[in-house]
Amino acid sequence: MSGKLNLHADPDDRNGFADIIGQYSWEDTTARIAAVSARDVERVLALAARDDRQLSPDDLMVLLSPAAAPYLEDMAQLSHRFTLEKFGRTVSMYIPMYVSNACSNCCIYCGFNHHNKYQRTILTMDQVKAECEAIKALGPFENLLIVSGEFPSLCGTEYFADVLRTVRPYFHNLTIEVQPMRTAQYKRLVQEGLNGVVCFQETYHKENYKTFHPRGMKSIFDWRLNGYDRMGRAGVHKIGMGVLIGLDKDWRTDLTMMGRHLRYLQKNYWRTRYSINFPRMCPSESGFQPNVVITDRELAQTTFAFRIFDHEVDISFSTREKPEFRDNMLGLGVTSMSAGSETEPGGYATSPEALEQFEVTDSRRPCDVTASIKAHGFDPVWKDWDAVFDK
């Protein structure tokens, strides 16, 4: 039996988005984005202004195009309107906790690359407790993102079940960003208190994907892409998506593909909430440099485009972005932010010198971030929801 068949042994790993994405030509999508006209942009903005109209992924494509750049102020006003209508003047706060930098993948852009000769760290449950206590000392965080390198034989379902049981007394909302799992494994973790899963497809360009991910489980494009279907079938409360901007040169095409994927998931797993993230490439220990570096203005246009496209999706900005840029985007589409982030396992208390995944750009303390949010007229929210509301 081939390795591919073994990886797809999950009976639920059928009829997922990996079986659908082939109907969208990467080259055709890229060409259509380049061919968008000013008249196309004006038409979509007029449609977006109507309260009874939900935009299509083709409309999103128009708003992401270079032709939409001169309409940035119009897009900002619509994005501001829809953000306030659905989220009010609130910003949800979260913090990541890295529990391991061990990874069996060889992603050429990542500091956790298996070939990097660095000491690897896997936190014990006592160390996890110490990290939780250190995080609580930083601020009243209730939304915790648990992050790990992808090494299933060392950090598998049972390890993450132990982590969830350990952190549950400290936090109300628990999300993981780890290797894709089978449906039954996600269901097991939901039973242990898991609320959400974040998984970045990194790029939707199937051919280039293999170049960026040459070895390891992550090298199998369809397995990762269908992981979102497995999350939905497992009843995960919230699914987070993202592409790594700068990995593929056709970044607008990548984002259009993500918009198509989002609409597919919303249609098929309508009980689930969704979040999106637009991480820009940062320098890593592997020395990989981005294929494209997009400007703040282009990232702002991307944020506005997705808010106009979907009024209810959670849009998150991490500490990858500069403080002033994050502050300026308040009320313009962004609805959640991290603060005080450490991107290495044990970074808050136990192993501050461990290998980190990427460099943090906004190094402000959580109290300084929230003070800035308040100074801009918004309210930081520490607790997102209670499990009792789902009963």
C-alpha positions in Angstrom: 0.0 0.0 0.0 1.4 3.4 -0.9 2.1 6.1 1.7 -0.5 8.3 0.1 -3.2 5.7 0.7 -2.1 5.2 4.3 -2.4 8.9 4.9 -5.9 9.0 3.5 -7.1 5.9 5.5 -9.5 8.2 7.4 -13.0 7.2 6.0 -14.1 10.8 6.4 -11.2 12.1 4.2 -13.2 12.0 1.1 -15.1 14.6 -1.0 -13.2 17.5 0.6 -12.0 20.7 -0.9 -9.0 18.9 -2.3 -11.4 17.3 -4.7 -12.8 20.7 -5.7 -9.9 23.0 -6.0 -8.9 21.5 -9.3 -11.8 23.2 -11.0 -10.1 26.6 -10.4 -7.1 27.2 -12.7 -4.3 29.1 -10.9 -3.1 30.6 -14.2 -6.6 31.7 -15.2 -7.3 33.2 -11.8 -4.0 35.1 -11.9 -4.8 36.4 -15.4 -8.3 37.5 -14.4 -7.0 39.4 -11.4 -4.6 41.3 -13.7 -7.4 42.1 -16.2 -9.7 43.7 -13.6 -10.8 47.2 -14.6 -11.8 50.3 -12.7 -15.3 49.8 -13.8 -15.3 46.3 -12.3 -14.1 47.7 -9.0 -16.9 50.3 -9.0 -19.5 47.7 -9.8 -18.4 45.5 -6.9 -18.2 48.4 -4.4 -21.8 49.4 -5.4 -23.0 45.8 -4.8 -21.2 45.7 -1.5 -22.9 48.8 -0.3 -26.3 47.1 -0.5 -27.2 45.4 2.8 -28.9 42.5 1.0 -25.9 41.4 -1.0 -23.3 38.9 -0.1 -20.3 39.0 -2.4 -18.9 36.1 -4.3 -15.3 34.9 -4.5 -15.1 36.5 -7.9 -16.1 39.8 -6.3 -13.3 39.3 -3.7 -10.9 38.8 -6.6 -11.8 42.2 -7.9 -11.3 43.9 -4.6 -7.8 42.2 -4.2 -6.7 43.3 -7.7 -4.2 46.1 -8.4 -7.1 48.0 -10.1 -8.8 48.4 -6.7 -5.8 50.1 -5.1 -7.0 53.6 -6.1 -10.3 52.9 -4.3 -8.6 52.2 -0.9 -10.4 54.9 0.9 -13.8 53.8 -0.3 -12.9 50.2 0.7 -11.8 51.4 4.1 -15.1 53.2 4.8 -17.1 50.0 3.9 -14.8 47.8 5.9 -15.2 50.2 8.9 -19.0 50.1 8.5 -19.2 46.4 8.4 -16.7 45.8 11.2 -18.7 48.1 13.6 -22.0 46.6 12.5 -21.0 43.0 13.4 -18.3 43.4 16.1 -18.9 46.8 17.6 -15.9 48.6 19.0 -14.3 45.4 20.4 -11.0 43.7 19.8 -10.6 40.1 21.1 -7.2 39.5 22.8 -5.3 36.2 22.6 -1.8 34.9 23.3 0.1 32.0 21.8 1.8 29.3 23.9 4.4 27.2 22.1 4.7 23.8 23.6 7.2 22.2 21.2 9.6 23.1 18.4 10.3 19.5 17.4 9.2 19.0 13.8 9.4 16.2 11.2 8.8 18.5 8.3 11.4 20.3 6.2 9.6 23.5 5.2 12.3 25.6 3.6 11.0 28.9 5.1 10.5 27.8 8.8 12.8 28.0 11.8 11.4 24.6 13.0 12.8 22.9 9.8 13.8 19.3 10.8 17.3 19.8 9.3 18.1 22.9 11.4 20.7 21.7 14.0 19.2 23.2 17.1 18.2 21.9 20.5 14.5 20.8 20.3 12.2 21.4 23.2 9.0 19.6 24.2 7.4 21.0 27.3 6.4 18.7 30.2 3.1 19.3 31.9 4.8 20.9 34.8 6.5 23.3 32.4 3.1 23.9 30.7 1.7 24.9 34.1 4.6 27.3 34.6 3.9 28.9 31.2 0.2 29.3 32.0 1.0 31.0 35.3 3.5 33.3 33.6 1.0 34.2 30.9 -1.7 35.0 33.5 0.8 37.4 35.1 1.0 39.3 31.8 -2.7 40.0 31.6 -6.2 38.5 32.1 -5.9 36.4 28.9 -8.7 33.8 28.4 -8.1 32.9 24.7 -5.0 30.7 24.4 -3.5 29.5 21.2 -1.4 26.3 21.7 1.2 26.0 19.1 3.6 23.1 18.2 5.9 21.9 15.5 4.5 19.0 13.6 6.0 15.8 15.0 3.1 13.3 15.6 5.3 10.5 17.0 6.5 12.8 19.8 3.6 15.3 20.1 0.5 13.4 19.1 -3.1 13.3 20.1 -2.4 12.0 23.7 0.2 14.7 24.3 -2.2 17.5 23.2 -5.0 15.9 25.3 -2.7 16.2 28.3 -1.9 19.8 27.4 -5.6 20.7 27.1 -6.4 19.2 30.5 -3.4 21.0 32.0 -4.3 24.5 30.6 -8.1 24.3 31.0 -8.1 25.6 34.6 -6.3 28.7 33.4 -8.2 29.6 30.2 -11.7 29.5 28.9 -11.1 29.3 25.2 -8.5 26.8 23.8 -7.3 26.7 20.2 -4.5 24.6 18.8 -2.2 25.2 15.8 -0.5 21.8 15.3 -0.3 19.1 12.6 -3.5 18.2 10.8 -5.3 15.2 12.4 -7.9 12.6 11.6 -11.5 13.3 12.3 -11.6 10.9 15.3 -8.5 12.7 16.8 -10.2 16.1 16.5 -13.3 14.7 18.1 -11.2 13.3 21.0 -9.6 16.7 21.6 -13.0 18.4 21.4 -14.1 16.1 24.3 -11.0 17.3 26.2 -12.1 21.0 25.9 -10.7 22.0 22.5 -12.6 25.0 21.0 -10.7 25.9 17.9 -8.1 24.8 15.3 -5.8 27.1 13.3 -4.2 25.6 10.2 -2.4 27.6 7.5 -2.5 26.0 4.1 0.5 28.3 3.5 -0.1 28.3 -0.3 -2.9 26.9 -2.5 -0.5 26.6 -5.5 -0.3 22.8 -5.6 2.8 22.5 -7.8 4.8 25.1 -5.8 3.6 23.7 -2.5 5.8 20.7 -3.0 8.9 22.9 -3.5 8.3 24.7 -0.3 7.5 21.5 1.6 9.8 18.8 0.2 9.6 16.2 3.0 7.4 15.2 5.9 3.6 14.8 6.3 3.2 18.4 5.4 4.5 17.7 1.9 1.2 16.0 1.0 -1.0 18.9 -0.3 -4.3 17.0 -0.3 -3.9 15.7 3.2 -3.4 19.2 4.6 -6.2 20.8 2.5 -8.8 18.2 3.4 -7.9 18.7 7.1 -10.4 21.6 7.3 -13.1 19.2 6.2 -12.1 16.8 9.0 -12.2 19.7 11.5 -15.7 20.5 10.3 -16.9 16.9 10.5 -15.5 16.7 14.0 -17.6 19.6 15.2 -14.7 22.0 15.9 -16.3 25.3 17.1 -14.0 27.6 15.2 -11.6 27.0 12.3 -8.8 29.4 11.5 -7.3 29.8 8.0 -4.4 31.6 6.4 -1.9 31.8 3.6 1.7 32.8 4.1 2.0 36.0 2.1 5.3 36.1 0.2 5.7 32.4 -0.1 4.2 32.3 -3.6 4.8 35.3 -5.9 1.1 35.4 -7.0 -0.1 36.3 -3.5 -3.5 37.7 -4.7 -4.2 34.4 -6.4 -3.5 32.6 -3.1 -5.9 34.9 -1.3 -8.6 34.4 -3.9 -8.2 30.6 -3.5 -8.6 31.1 0.3 -11.8 33.0 -0.3 -13.2 30.2 -2.4 -12.2 27.7 0.3 -13.8 29.8 3.0 -17.1 30.0 1.1 -17.0 26.2 0.6 -16.4 25.6 4.3 -19.2 28.0 5.3 -21.6 26.2 3.1 -20.7 22.7 4.3 -20.0 23.3 8.0 -22.3 26.2 8.7 -22.4 25.6 12.5 -18.7 26.4 12.7 -17.2 29.9 13.0 -14.2 31.0 10.9 -11.2 33.2 11.3 -8.6 34.3 8.8 -5.0 35.6 9.1 -2.7 37.3 6.6 0.9 36.6 8.0 3.6 38.2 6.0 6.9 36.3 5.6 9.4 37.0 8.4 13.1 36.0 8.4 13.6 32.5 9.8 16.5 30.4 11.1 16.4 28.7 7.7 17.5 31.9 5.9 14.5 31.9 3.5 13.7 35.2 2.0 10.1 36.0 0.8 9.4 35.8 -2.9 7.3 38.9 -2.6 7.2 41.6 0.0 3.9 43.3 0.1 3.5 46.9 1.5 1.3 48.0 4.4 -1.0 49.6 1.9 -1.4 46.2 0.1 -2.1 44.4 3.4 -4.6 47.1 4.3 -6.4 46.5 0.9 -6.4 42.8 1.6 -8.0 43.3 5.0 -10.6 45.6 3.6 -11.4 43.2 0.8 -12.0 40.3 3.1 -14.1 42.3 5.5 -16.3 43.6 2.6 -16.4 40.0 1.3 -17.5 38.5 4.6 -18.9 40.7 7.4 -18.7 38.0 10.1 -15.4 36.3 9.7 -12.9 37.0 12.5 -9.8 38.8 11.0 -6.7 38.5 13.2 -3.4 40.4 13.2 -0.6 38.8 15.1 2.6 40.4 16.5 4.3 39.7 13.2 3.0 43.2 12.3 4.4 46.6 13.4 2.7 48.3 16.4 1.7 51.4 14.5 0.2 49.4 11.6 -1.8 47.2 14.0 -3.1 50.3 15.8 -4.1 52.0 12.5 -6.1 49.0 11.5 -8.4 49.1 14.5 -12.0 49.3 13.4 -11.0 48.8 9.7 -11.5 45.1 9.6 -9.3 43.6 12.3 -11.2 42.0 15.2 -8.6 40.0 17.1 -5.0 40.6 18.1 -2.3 38.8 20.0 -0.1 40.6 22.5 3.0 39.8 24.5 3.8 36.8 22.2 6.8 34.5 22.5 7.3 32.2 19.6 9.5 29.6 21.2 8.4 26.8 23.6 8.9 27.8 27.2 9.4 31.4 26.1 7.3 32.9 29.0 9.0 31.1 31.9 10.9 27.9 31.3 13.1 28.0 28.2 13.4 31.5 26.9 16.4 30.6 24.7 14.7 27.8 22.7 14.5 27.9 18.9 11.8 30.3 17.8 9.6 30.0 14.8 9.7 33.6 13.6 10.7 37.0 14.9 8.1 39.1 16.7 7.8 42.7 15.4 5.3 44.1 17.9 7.1 43.4 21.2 4.9 45.7 23.4 3.7 44.4 26.7 0.0 43.3 26.7 -0.8 46.3 29.0 0.7 48.6 26.4 -1.2 47.0 23.6 -4.5 47.3 25.4 -3.8 50.8 26.5 -3.3 51.7 22.8 -6.5 50.0 21.8 -8.4 52.0 24.4 -6.7 55.2 23.3 -8.1 54.6 19.8 -11.6 54.3 21.2 -11.9 50.5 21.2 -12.4 47.9 24.0 -10.1 44.9 24.4 -12.1 41.8 25.2 -10.3 39.0 27.1 -13.1 36.4 27.2 -14.7 35.4 23.9 -17.4 33.0 24.9 -18.5 30.4 27.4 -19.1 26.7 26.7 -22.5 27.1 28.4 -23.7 29.1 25.4 -23.4 26.0 23.2 -25.6 23.8 25.3 
